């Protein structure tokens, strides 16, 4: 595995070891790079990707060289190519929620002609399983123009396995009704990291002023679910707005997981 990484000119992530594979990709920098666009419409998509600063992830089993692509949108073909260069074979795709910048869009009601965003549909067309929370499955299918049965539903506590690595689903509604976090755990039972989507950013959280978002649901998700995770657990967000990573302990000390935040103070904070 590491020979493949070195051949690709990439250093293994510090969290990688002989059994666990992890790689973080930044839209507009690592994939969906505007200067690499092959058509004017793709250039528009890649320009949007760079502005949105999405993180996408490859996580899996370093022994079997299988991995899952998480939130691979804008340039899913580029994500697949990056995985191949890193010696990893993508076997499934998972979305942390249904917003267009995490699953794609068919373009019928978005961005005008030629402005469709590739995402989950790319993996479905390759015959790979594509996962999203059950509460958002129907609207996601319509949004990316696939049949609902082509998406695989997830609920709280479900596990997506790839080799000896498991992604445990933590349902964290708030930013959207079906927002999830993914806890990557190896077969020794060790939780290696959390992919937080738009539930938690370093020092903040995802927007709560969108259709389907809920201030109170986010408070419950953060304080009752996310804050219960181990303080040492590394946390990787869905966007680069405030940094590439954090830890649960750091967010409990200075972020939105602070135990001193009451529901009343949270509501006041979010109403400003």
C-alpha positions in Angstrom: 0.0 0.0 0.0 2.6 2.5 1.0 4.7 1.8 -2.1 1.6 2.9 -4.1 1.3 6.0 -2.0 4.9 6.9 -2.5 4.7 6.2 -6.2 1.8 8.7 -6.4 3.9 11.3 -4.6 1.6 11.3 -1.5 2.6 10.8 2.1 0.5 8.4 4.2 -1.9 10.2 6.6 -0.6 9.9 10.2 -3.7 7.9 11.1 -2.9 5.2 8.5 -1.2 2.0 9.6 -0.8 -1.5 8.3 -4.5 -2.2 8.5 -6.2 1.2 8.2 -6.3 3.5 5.2 -7.4 7.1 5.2 -7.1 10.0 2.8 -8.6 13.5 2.8 -9.3 15.2 -0.6 -10.1 18.9 -0.9 -12.3 20.1 -3.7 -10.6 22.5 -6.1 -7.2 21.5 -4.9 -6.9 17.7 -4.9 -9.9 16.9 -7.2 -12.2 19.1 -9.2 -9.3 21.4 -10.0 -10.5 24.1 -12.4 -7.4 24.1 -14.5 -7.9 20.4 -15.3 -11.5 20.8 -16.5 -12.1 19.4 -20.0 -15.2 21.4 -21.0 -16.7 24.8 -20.1 -19.5 23.3 -18.1 -17.1 21.2 -16.1 -15.0 24.3 -15.5 -18.1 26.0 -14.0 -18.6 22.9 -11.8 -15.0 22.9 -10.7 -15.0 26.6 -10.0 -18.0 26.0 -7.7 -16.2 23.1 -6.0 -13.2 25.3 -5.2 -15.5 28.0 -3.7 -17.5 25.5 -1.6 -14.3 23.9 -0.2 -15.8 20.4 0.3 -13.7 17.7 1.8 -14.1 14.2 0.4 -12.7 11.1 2.0 -11.3 7.7 1.1 -11.3 5.3 4.1 -10.8 1.6 4.2 -8.7 -1.5 4.8 -5.0 -1.1 3.9 -4.6 -4.9 3.7 -7.3 -5.6 1.1 -6.9 -2.2 -0.5 -10.6 -1.6 -0.5 -12.0 1.7 0.5 -15.3 3.7 0.7 -15.7 7.1 -0.9 -17.5 9.6 1.3 -19.2 12.7 0.0 -17.5 12.3 -3.4 -19.2 15.0 -5.5 -18.2 17.5 -8.3 -15.5 15.1 -9.6 -16.3 11.5 -8.7 -14.2 10.3 -11.6 -11.3 12.3 -10.1 -11.9 10.7 -6.7 -11.8 7.3 -8.3 -8.6 8.2 -10.1 -7.1 9.5 -6.8 -8.0 6.2 -5.1 -6.4 4.2 -7.8 -3.2 6.3 -7.6 -3.1 5.6 -3.9 -3.5 1.9 -4.4 -7.1 1.7 -3.2 -10.1 0.2 -4.9 -13.4 2.0 -4.2 -16.1 -0.5 -3.4 -18.9 1.8 -2.2 -20.0 5.4 -1.8 -21.6 7.0 1.3 -23.2 10.5 1.6 -23.4 12.2 5.0 -26.6 14.0 3.8 -28.6 14.9 0.7 -27.5 18.5 0.0 -26.3 18.9 -3.6 -22.7 19.6 -2.6 -22.6 16.1 -1.0 -24.5 13.9 -3.5 -24.8 15.9 -6.7 -27.7 17.2 -8.7 -29.4 16.4 -12.0 -29.4 20.0 -13.1 -33.1 20.2 -13.9 -33.7 22.8 -11.2 -30.1 23.8 -10.4 -27.6 26.1 -12.0 -29.1 26.2 -15.4 -28.3 24.2 -18.6 -25.2 22.1 -18.4 -24.8 22.7 -14.7 -25.6 19.2 -13.4 -23.3 18.1 -10.6 -22.0 14.5 -10.7 -21.9 12.6 -7.4 -23.6 9.5 -6.1 -25.1 8.6 -9.5 -21.5 8.1 -10.8 -21.0 5.2 -8.4 -24.4 3.7 -9.0 -23.7 3.7 -12.7 -20.5 1.7 -12.0 -22.6 -0.8 -10.1 -21.4 0.1 -6.7 -23.6 0.5 -3.6 -24.5 4.1 -2.7 -25.6 4.8 0.9 -27.6 7.7 2.4 -29.8 8.0 5.5 -33.3 6.5 5.0 -35.1 9.8 5.8 -33.5 11.5 2.8 -33.4 8.6 0.4 -36.5 9.5 -1.7 -35.6 13.2 -2.2 -32.0 12.2 -2.9 -33.0 9.8 -5.6 -35.2 12.4 -7.3 -32.4 15.0 -7.0 -29.8 12.8 -8.8 -32.3 11.1 -11.2 -32.0 7.5 -10.0 -34.6 5.1 -8.8 -35.0 5.0 -5.0 -34.2 1.3 -4.9 -30.8 2.1 -6.4 -29.8 3.8 -3.2 -29.1 1.9 0.0 -30.7 3.2 3.2 -28.9 3.8 6.4 -30.3 4.3 10.0 -28.6 5.1 13.3 -26.3 2.3 14.3 -25.9 0.7 10.9 -22.5 -0.4 9.8 -20.9 -0.1 6.3 -18.1 -2.6 6.2 -15.1 -2.6 3.9 -12.6 -5.4 4.6 -11.8 -5.2 8.3 -12.9 -1.6 8.6 -16.3 -0.6 9.7 -18.1 2.8 9.3 -20.7 3.1 12.1 -23.6 5.4 11.4 -24.4 8.1 14.0 -27.6 9.9 13.0 -27.2 13.6 13.8 -30.1 15.6 12.5 -30.0 19.3 12.6 -28.2 20.6 9.5 -30.6 18.3 7.6 -33.1 15.7 8.8 -30.9 12.8 7.7 -27.4 14.1 8.5 -25.1 11.5 9.7 -21.6 11.1 11.1 -19.4 8.1 10.3 -17.3 6.5 13.0 -14.4 4.5 11.4 -13.6 1.5 13.5 -11.1 -1.3 12.8 -11.7 -5.0 13.7 -9.9 -4.6 17.0 -12.7 -2.4 18.1 -10.7 0.8 18.0 -12.5 3.9 16.8 -9.9 5.6 14.5 -11.8 8.8 13.5 -15.1 10.5 12.9 -16.2 11.9 9.6 -18.6 14.6 10.6 -20.1 15.9 7.3 -21.8 19.2 8.0 -22.7 18.3 11.6 -19.5 19.6 13.2 -16.8 21.9 11.8 -13.9 23.0 13.9 -15.4 25.6 16.2 -18.8 25.6 14.6 -21.5 23.5 12.9 -23.4 23.4 9.6 -26.0 26.0 8.6 -29.3 25.8 10.5 -31.3 28.2 8.2 -31.9 25.8 5.4 -35.2 23.9 4.6 -35.4 20.9 6.9 -32.7 22.2 9.3 -33.5 22.5 13.0 -31.8 24.4 15.7 -33.2 22.2 18.5 -32.4 19.0 16.7 -28.8 20.1 16.1 -28.5 20.9 19.8 -29.6 17.4 20.7 -27.3 15.8 18.2 -24.3 17.8 19.4 -24.8 17.6 23.1 -26.4 14.1 23.5 -24.7 12.2 20.7 -21.5 13.8 19.4 -20.2 15.0 22.8 -20.6 11.4 24.1 -17.8 10.2 21.8 -14.2 9.8 23.2 -12.4 13.1 23.7 -9.3 11.8 21.8 -11.3 10.9 18.7 -10.1 12.8 15.6 -12.9 14.6 13.7 -12.8 15.4 10.0 -15.4 17.9 8.6 -17.3 18.2 5.3 -15.8 21.6 4.5 -12.5 23.4 5.0 -14.2 26.6 6.3 -12.4 26.5 9.6 -9.7 23.9 9.2 -9.1 20.3 8.1 -9.6 18.5 11.4 -10.2 18.7 15.1 -10.9 16.3 18.0 -14.0 15.7 20.1 -12.1 17.0 23.2 -11.1 20.2 21.4 -14.7 20.9 20.4 -15.8 20.2 24.0 -13.3 22.8 25.2 -13.8 25.6 22.7 -16.4 24.6 20.1 -20.1 23.8 20.0 -19.7 20.7 22.1 -19.1 22.8 25.2 -21.1 21.3 28.1 -21.8 24.9 29.3 -24.1 25.5 26.3 -27.7 25.2 27.4 -30.6 24.8 25.1 -31.7 28.4 25.9 -28.3 29.9 25.2 -28.0 27.8 22.0 -31.3 29.1 20.7 -30.2 32.7 21.4 -26.8 32.0 19.8 -28.4 30.6 16.6 -31.0 33.4 16.3 -28.4 36.2 16.0 
